[in-house]
Amino acid sequence: METVILYVDDAAYAAEFLARQQAAPAGKAIDGPRRWLMVGCVPPLTRHASRWMSAEMRHLRRSGWLSDTLATLRPLLEKDGGTVETRSAELPLLDLTRKLRLETGARMALDARRPKAGVDLEPIAPELTPAKSGWALPGAVAGMGTLFMLLNELAE
C-alpha cells in the first residue's frame, strides 16, 4: 500500500481538493487503497486569545480540531480500502515532509491547505510550490490608481 502525505488546514476545502484531484486525469495516482498520513496544520490563535490559554488548553484545542477534521475526511480517504493516520504539524513543513518521507517511504505529498488572500503559504516539499496569494499585483494597481486620483484632485 502506497503512503500519501496530505496537509490539511480546512476540512471542507480538503474534501473539495480531493474530489478535484480524483476527477482530474492525473488523479489516478491517488485512486485505490492508500495509506493516508493526514498532517493537520491547525489554524493559529490570535496573540490575544493564546495569551489566556494554558499549554494544556492549546493542546486540547489542537487535538479536538484534528479529530473533527479527521471525522469529516475519513469517509473520503477510506472509501477504497485506505487507512488514515493523523499527525499535527509542528516543525517547519519542509523539514516535516522530509522526516515523514524517511519514516514512511512516502513518495507523494499533497497540499490541501486553503489559499489565503495576501498570504503566501509555506511550501511543503521542494518540488511543490504553494499557490500564491494573487493579491500583490491587483493591490499595487489599485493603490497607484488611488494615488493618481488623489494627485489629480490636489492639482485642481
VODO-791563 format. One record per residue (C-alpha): residue number from 1; x, y, z. Coordinates in steps of 0.1 Angstrom, whole numbers, plus 5000, padded with zeros to 4 digits. Last residue first. Layout:
<nodes>
+-----+------+------+------+
:   k :   xx :   yy :   zz :
+-----+------+------+------+
: NUM :    X :    Y :    Z :
...
+-----+------+------+------+
</nodes>
This chain:
<nodes>
+-----+------+------+------+
:   k :   xx :   yy :   zz :
+-----+------+------+------+
: 156 : 4928 : 5713 : 4907 :
: 155 : 4962 : 5697 : 4914 :
: 154 : 4950 : 5682 : 4947 :
: 153 : 4922 : 5663 : 4929 :
: 152 : 4946 : 5650 : 4903 :
: 151 : 4971 : 5639 : 4929 :
: 150 : 4943 : 5620 : 4948 :
: 149 : 4931 : 5603 : 4916 :
: 148 : 4967 : 5593 : 4907 :
: 147 : 4973 : 5579 : 4942 :
: 146 : 4940 : 5559 : 4941 :
: 145 : 4951 : 5544 : 4908 :
: 144 : 4985 : 5535 : 4921 :
: 143 : 4970 : 5518 : 4951 :
: 142 : 4945 : 5498 : 4929 :
: 141 : 4974 : 5487 : 4906 :
: 140 : 4995 : 5477 : 4936 :
: 139 : 4966 : 5457 : 4952 :
: 138 : 4959 : 5440 : 4919 :
: 137 : 4996 : 5430 : 4916 :
: 136 : 5001 : 5417 : 4951 :
: 135 : 4967 : 5400 : 4956 :
: 134 : 4974 : 5367 : 4939 :
: 133 : 4981 : 5348 : 4971 :
: 132 : 5005 : 5324 : 4955 :
: 131 : 4996 : 5287 : 4955 :
: 130 : 5022 : 5265 : 4970 :
: 129 : 5053 : 5254 : 4951 :
: 128 : 5059 : 5216 : 4951 :
: 127 : 5093 : 5201 : 4942 :
: 126 : 5110 : 5213 : 4974 :
: 125 : 5082 : 5200 : 4996 :
: 124 : 5056 : 5215 : 5019 :
: 123 : 5060 : 5251 : 5009 :
: 122 : 5048 : 5278 : 5034 :
: 121 : 5017 : 5295 : 5022 :
: 120 : 5019 : 5330 : 5007 :
: 119 : 4995 : 5353 : 5025 :
: 118 : 4975 : 5382 : 5009 :
: 117 : 4943 : 5363 : 5004 :
: 116 : 4946 : 5328 : 5019 :
: 115 : 4950 : 5295 : 5000 :
: 114 : 4932 : 5266 : 5017 :
: 113 : 4956 : 5238 : 5026 :
: 112 : 4952 : 5206 : 5005 :
: 111 : 4989 : 5202 : 4998 :
: 110 : 4996 : 5167 : 4986 :
: 109 : 5028 : 5147 : 4993 :
: 108 : 5037 : 5117 : 4972 :
: 107 : 5067 : 5095 : 4976 :
: 106 : 5061 : 5081 : 5011 :
: 105 : 5088 : 5058 : 5025 :
: 104 : 5072 : 5060 : 5060 :
: 103 : 5099 : 5073 : 5083 :
: 102 : 5122 : 5089 : 5056 :
: 101 : 5092 : 5106 : 5039 :
: 100 : 5079 : 5117 : 5072 :
:  99 : 5112 : 5134 : 5081 :
:  98 : 5115 : 5152 : 5047 :
:  97 : 5079 : 5163 : 5049 :
:  96 : 5084 : 5176 : 5085 :
:  95 : 5115 : 5195 : 5074 :
:  94 : 5097 : 5212 : 5046 :
:  93 : 5067 : 5219 : 5068 :
:  92 : 5087 : 5237 : 5095 :
:  91 : 5081 : 5216 : 5126 :
:  90 : 5048 : 5214 : 5145 :
:  89 : 5023 : 5199 : 5121 :
:  88 : 4999 : 5176 : 5139 :
:  87 : 4998 : 5140 : 5128 :
:  86 : 4970 : 5117 : 5117 :
:  85 : 4968 : 5082 : 5104 :
:  84 : 4943 : 5070 : 5078 :
:  83 : 4939 : 5037 : 5061 :
:  82 : 4926 : 5030 : 5026 :
:  81 : 4901 : 5005 : 5014 :
:  80 : 4888 : 5025 : 4985 :
:  79 : 4864 : 5047 : 5006 :
:  78 : 4889 : 5052 : 5035 :
:  77 : 4901 : 5087 : 5025 :
:  76 : 4867 : 5101 : 5016 :
:  75 : 4850 : 5086 : 5047 :
:  74 : 4878 : 5098 : 5070 :
:  73 : 4877 : 5134 : 5058 :
:  72 : 4850 : 5149 : 5081 :
:  71 : 4858 : 5128 : 5112 :
:  70 : 4895 : 5136 : 5106 :
:  69 : 4888 : 5173 : 5106 :
:  68 : 4869 : 5170 : 5139 :
:  67 : 4897 : 5148 : 5154 :
:  66 : 4924 : 5174 : 5144 :
:  65 : 4904 : 5203 : 5158 :
:  64 : 4900 : 5185 : 5191 :
:  63 : 4937 : 5176 : 5192 :
:  62 : 4947 : 5212 : 5186 :
:  61 : 4922 : 5226 : 5211 :
:  60 : 4933 : 5201 : 5237 :
:  59 : 4970 : 5211 : 5231 :
:  58 : 4961 : 5248 : 5234 :
:  57 : 4943 : 5240 : 5267 :
:  56 : 4973 : 5221 : 5280 :
:  55 : 4996 : 5250 : 5271 :
:  54 : 4974 : 5273 : 5291 :
:  53 : 4952 : 5298 : 5273 :
:  52 : 4950 : 5335 : 5282 :
:  51 : 4978 : 5347 : 5259 :
:  50 : 4966 : 5324 : 5231 :
:  49 : 4935 : 5346 : 5226 :
:  48 : 4954 : 5379 : 5225 :
:  47 : 4980 : 5366 : 5200 :
:  46 : 4954 : 5353 : 5178 :
:  45 : 4951 : 5315 : 5176 :
:  44 : 4967 : 5296 : 5147 :
:  43 : 4948 : 5274 : 5123 :
:  42 : 4959 : 5238 : 5129 :
:  41 : 4980 : 5224 : 5101 :
:  40 : 4968 : 5188 : 5104 :
:  39 : 4990 : 5162 : 5087 :
:  38 : 4970 : 5134 : 5073 :
:  37 : 4991 : 5103 : 5066 :
:  36 : 4970 : 5084 : 5041 :
:  35 : 4978 : 5047 : 5035 :
:  34 : 4963 : 5041 : 5001 :
:  33 : 4938 : 5018 : 4986 :
:  32 : 4928 : 5028 : 4951 :
:  31 : 4929 : 5061 : 4933 :
:  30 : 4956 : 5087 : 4943 :
:  29 : 4978 : 5084 : 4912 :
:  28 : 4946 : 5081 : 4890 :
:  27 : 4941 : 5118 : 4898 :
:  26 : 4963 : 5128 : 4869 :
:  25 : 4932 : 5127 : 4846 :
:  24 : 4913 : 5150 : 4871 :
:  23 : 4883 : 5137 : 4890 :
:  22 : 4903 : 5123 : 4918 :
:  21 : 4922 : 5155 : 4923 :
:  20 : 4890 : 5177 : 4922 :
:  19 : 4873 : 5154 : 4948 :
:  18 : 4904 : 5155 : 4970 :
:  17 : 4905 : 5194 : 4968 :
:  16 : 4868 : 5197 : 4976 :
:  15 : 4873 : 5175 : 5007 :
:  14 : 4904 : 5195 : 5017 :
:  13 : 4884 : 5228 : 5014 :
:  12 : 4857 : 5214 : 5037 :
:  11 : 4883 : 5201 : 5062 :
:  10 : 4904 : 5232 : 5065 :
:   9 : 4941 : 5232 : 5074 :
:   8 : 4951 : 5200 : 5057 :
:   7 : 4985 : 5185 : 5045 :
:   6 : 4982 : 5151 : 5030 :
:   5 : 5011 : 5126 : 5029 :
:   4 : 5004 : 5096 : 5007 :
:   3 : 5017 : 5061 : 5015 :
:   2 : 5015 : 5033 : 4990 :
:   1 : 5000 : 5000 : 5000 :
+-----+------+------+------+
</nodes>
